[in-house]
Amino acid sequence: AHEAIANFEARLTKEGRNVTIVTQNIDGLHQRAGAKNVVELHGSLYKTRCTKCDNVEINHQIPICPALAGK
């Protein structure tokens, strides 16, 4: 399946379309199959948890961080 998705991404990219693959997989198999624009996201985009104290913060502002402004 990873190769099929990578091939689909390549075909659409050749047609001039912007493609982003968003996956819960964190094993790198999409990249190993040749996918170029992969976002590995596990959990919630709007909820973050501190790995030290387990404090949870929710942020529904758009953009959720300055790096995503205009995206």
HELIX and SHEET records of a PDB file:
HELIX    1   1 HIS A    2  LYS A   14  1                                  13    
HELIX    2   2 LEU A   29  ARG A   32  1                                   4    
HELIX    3   3 PRO A   66  LEU A   68  5                                   3    
SHEET    1   A 2 ILE A  21  THR A  23  0                                        
SHEET    2   A 2 VAL A  38  GLU A  40  1                                        
SHEET    1   B 2 LYS A  47  ARG A  49  0                                        
SHEET    2   B 2 VAL A  56  ILE A  58 -1                                        
END                                                                             
